[in-house]
Structures are given as C-alpha cells and as structure tokens.
C-alpha cells in the first residue's frame, strides 16, 4: 500500500466505466487527474450476473497504477483466487460476506497473501453481519447498488447502514467504502454518514477520454467538493 491509514476522503474510480481498449492509459489518466485509488471490479457471472476481469488483467494494469489497486471480488468461491490476485499486485482485496460460509478464513487468507482485507455487504445484508469481523478487516465496503453492473441508481437506504457501521467501527483503523451510484448528488450523504472511500464509475469517466482527461479531473473535483462538509 502506498498510503498509511487515515480517514481523509479518497476517490476510487471504477475502471468498469473506463474504455476497455485502453485500460492502462485510463488508469494513468485518472491518477494524474486526482484519483486516490483505482478500483477494479472482478465479476464471475455466478455470484453476480456479469463477467469482467481476472488476475491476468490486474497484473497487466499494475504497472500503470502508481497508487492503490483496490480489487473488489464479486465472485464465489473466493479463496482459490486470493493468491493470484495478490501476486497480480492488488493492494486491497475485498470479498463479500455473502460469498461463502467461512468468511473469517477468507479474510485471514487475504491478510496472509500480503494484501489488505476488505469485506463487502450487499444492499440486503445488514451491518450486523460484519460485527464479528471488524478486528479482521481494513475496510468495509457497503454496496449502495445491487452488484453486477455499473451505472445503477443509488439506494438511499444504504446511508443508514453506513451510519450504523461508523458507530460499530468506533476508533478501529477501518475504512468505510461506498460503492455504487456515487456522484456529486449522493457523495455528501454517504460521507456525512461515515464513508471515507467513494467508488465512482460513470460519474468520473462520463464525458472524458484519455485524450480529454481534464474532464476526469473536473468530475473527481466535483465529487470531492460535494462530499466536503460545509463549515
């Protein structure tokens, strides 16, 4: 990891919304324009109804990401693939609490691989599902849409889940990530509730390109500005 723990706001563009034919250049462009992390959505067509990338893609992207590669595994089973994603250069590996019966073992395996473990919650899963995991993770990811596809609308009820997690986490060094439907209109509410890592796909990449990357910077700044508390 390139960053020590802190609760400062982090914007993590999801490359699911980027140009698939230019992923390396897209990662470089969003980092140059102010992205804090780069978020890689891994989907298997089984745990979620879509198929995206595997460890080979992460390994190909790694030389193009100077900062944190945040790999979100929307797959089941998880355990057989942890080492491959760690070898590919993932800094954070997040697995879903719903993906298997032995989530403690999964999180221990992620930590043992050298990556930082995260645990994700689908919209229908309550915050209490991770109550016994908070000493074993570096991040809790709250899905603010149903996972599987980009461009979905934010689910407002998830804000209360973030608020509850913020209370549960207390002073532990654990990030709360909000993932799905994050844009300048929704960022403020999740940050006020306690999120400090915002995954944004279309809200970052919309309207821009590698050749016109200034748009990415404007989009990132708009999210960051909207999320900043009014003094």
TORKOLLUM-670692 format. One line per field, with one value per residue (C-alpha): residue number from 1; residue in one letter; x, y, z. Coordinates in steps of 0.5 Angstrom, whole numbers, m for minus. Layout:
BEGIN
pos (NUM|...)
code (A|...)
x (X|...)
y (Y|...)
z (Z|...)
***
This chain:
BEGIN
pos (1|2|3|4|5|6|7|8|9|10|11|12|13|14|15|16|17|18|19|20|21|22|23|24|25|26|27|28|29|30|31|32|33|34|35|36|37|38|39|40|41|42|43|44|45|46|47|48|49|50|51|52|53|54|55|56|57|58|59|60|61|62|63|64|65|66|67|68|69|70|71|72|73|74|75|76|77|78|79|80|81|82|83|84|85|86|87|88|89|90|91|92|93|94|95|96|97|98|99|100|101|102|103|104|105|106|107|108|109|110|111|112|113|114|115|116|117|118|119|120|121|122|123|124|125|126|127|128|129|130|131|132|133|134|135|136|137|138|139|140|141|142|143|144|145|146|147|148|149|150|151|152|153|154|155|156|157|158|159|160|161|162|163|164|165|166|167|168|169|170|171|172|173|174|175|176|177|178|179|180|181|182|183|184|185|186|187|188|189|190|191|192|193|194|195|196|197|198|199|200|201|202|203|204|205|206|207|208|209|210|211|212|213|214|215|216|217|218|219|220|221|222|223|224|225|226|227|228|229|230|231)
code (X|X|X|X|X|X|X|X|X|X|X|X|X|X|X|X|X|X|X|X|X|X|X|X|X|X|X|X|X|X|X|X|X|X|X|X|X|X|X|X|X|X|X|X|X|X|X|X|X|X|X|X|X|X|X|X|X|X|X|X|X|X|X|X|X|X|X|X|X|X|X|X|X|X|X|X|X|X|X|X|X|X|X|X|X|X|X|X|X|X|X|X|X|X|X|X|X|X|X|X|X|X|X|X|X|X|X|X|X|X|X|X|X|X|X|X|X|X|X|X|X|X|X|X|X|X|X|X|X|X|X|X|X|X|X|X|X|X|X|X|X|X|X|X|X|X|X|X|X|X|X|X|X|X|X|X|X|X|X|X|X|X|X|X|X|X|X|X|X|X|X|X|X|X|X|X|X|X|X|X|X|X|X|X|X|X|X|X|X|X|X|X|X|X|X|X|X|X|X|X|X|X|X|X|X|X|X|X|X|X|X|X|X|X|X|X|X|X|X|X|X|X|X|X|X|X|X|X|X|X|X)
x (0|2|m2|m2|m9|m12|m20|m19|m23|m21|m24|m23|m25|m28|m25|m31|m33|m27|m25|m24|m19|m14|m15|m7|m8|m14|m11|m5|m10|m15|m9|m6|m13|m13|m16|m13|m14|m16|m22|m22|m29|m28|m34|m35|m42|m44|m44|m46|m50|m44|m37|m31|m23|m19|m12|m8|m12|m10|m3|m3|m6|m1|5|0|m2|2|m2|m7|m10|m17|m19|m27|m28|m35|m34|m36|m32|m26|m21|m18|m16|m14|m6|m7|m10|m5|1|m2|m1|m7|m6|m13|m17|m25|m29|m37|m39|m45|m40|m38|m39|m32|m31|m26|m22|m22|m20|m14|m12|m12|m8|m3|m3|0|m6|m10|m17|m24|m31|m37|m44|m50|m56|m60|m55|m55|m49|m49|m47|m40|m40|m35|m30|m29|m22|m20|m21|m18|m24|m32|m35|m42|m46|m50|m53|m54|m47|m46|m47|m44|m49|m54|m58|m56|m60|m61|m63|m56|m54|m57|m52|m46|m48|m49|m42|m39|m42|m40|m32|m31|m24|m21|m17|m22|m24|m32|m33|m39|m39|m45|m49|m44|m44|m44|m51|m50|m43|m45|m50|m45|m39|m43|m46|m38|m36|m29|m27|m32|m32|m35|m35|m39|m39|m32|m31|m37|m35|m28|m23|m15|m14|m19|m17|m18|m26|m24|m21|m27|m31|m27|m26|m34|m35|m30|m32|m40|m37|m34|m37|m40|m36)
y (0|7|10|10|9|16|18|23|23|18|18|11|11|4|2|m1|5|6|5|m3|m2|3|1|2|9|10|8|13|19|18|18|24|28|27|20|17|9|5|1|m6|m10|m17|m21|m28|m29|m33|m29|m23|m23|m20|m22|m18|m19|m24|m24|m23|m16|m14|m16|m12|m6|m6|m2|3|4|8|8|4|m2|m4|m10|m12|m19|m20|m28|m34|m38|m33|m37|m41|m34|m30|m31|m30|m23|m22|m24|m19|m13|m12|m8|m8|m15|m14|m21|m21|m23|m27|m31|m37|m40|m39|m31|m31|m36|m32|m25|m29|m31|m24|m22|m28|m26|m19|m15|m11|m15|m12|m14|m12|m12|m13|m8|m13|m15|m12|m8|m13|m19|m16|m14|m20|m18|m11|m13|m17|m12|m6|m4|m5|m4|m2|m3|2|m1|m8|m11|m13|m7|0|6|4|9|10|6|12|6|4|11|9|2|7|11|4|2|8|7|0|1|6|8|2|3|1|5|5|5|7|3|5|11|15|22|30|29|23|24|28|24|18|22|25|18|16|13|16|12|13|9|12|10|13|20|20|18|21|26|25|20|19|25|29|27|34|32|27|32|36|30|28|35|36|29|31|38|36|31|36|38|46|49)
z (0|m1|4|11|15|15|15|9|3|m2|m9|m12|m20|m22|m29|m30|m33|m37|m44|m44|m50|m46|m39|m38|m40|m37|m30|m31|m33|m27|m22|m26|m25|m18|m16|m10|m11|m17|m16|m20|m20|m21|m23|m25|m28|m22|m15|m20|m27|m30|m32|m32|m31|m27|m24|m31|m32|m25|m27|m33|m30|m24|m28|m30|m23|m18|m12|m9|m13|m10|m12|m11|m12|m13|m14|m11|m8|m7|m3|m9|m13|m7|m8|m15|m14|m9|m14|m19|m15|m11|m5|m2|m4|m2|m1|0|7|3|m2|3|9|12|12|17|14|7|11|14|7|4|10|9|2|4|1|6|7|6|7|3|4|m1|0|3|8|15|18|24|19|20|27|29|23|25|28|22|16|14|10|10|3|3|m4|m5|m11|m13|m15|m22|m27|m27|m28|m23|m19|m11|m6|m1|5|5|8|15|14|13|19|23|21|23|30|30|28|33|33|30|23|19|12|10|3|m1|m8|m13|m15|m12|m16|m13|m11|m7|m4|1|5|5|7|13|15|16|9|7|1|m5|m11|m17|m24|m29|m25|m26|m33|m36|m42|m42|m45|m45|m50|m46|m39|m36|m36|m31|m26|m26|m25|m19|m16|m17|m12|m7|m7|m6|m1|4|10|10|15)
***
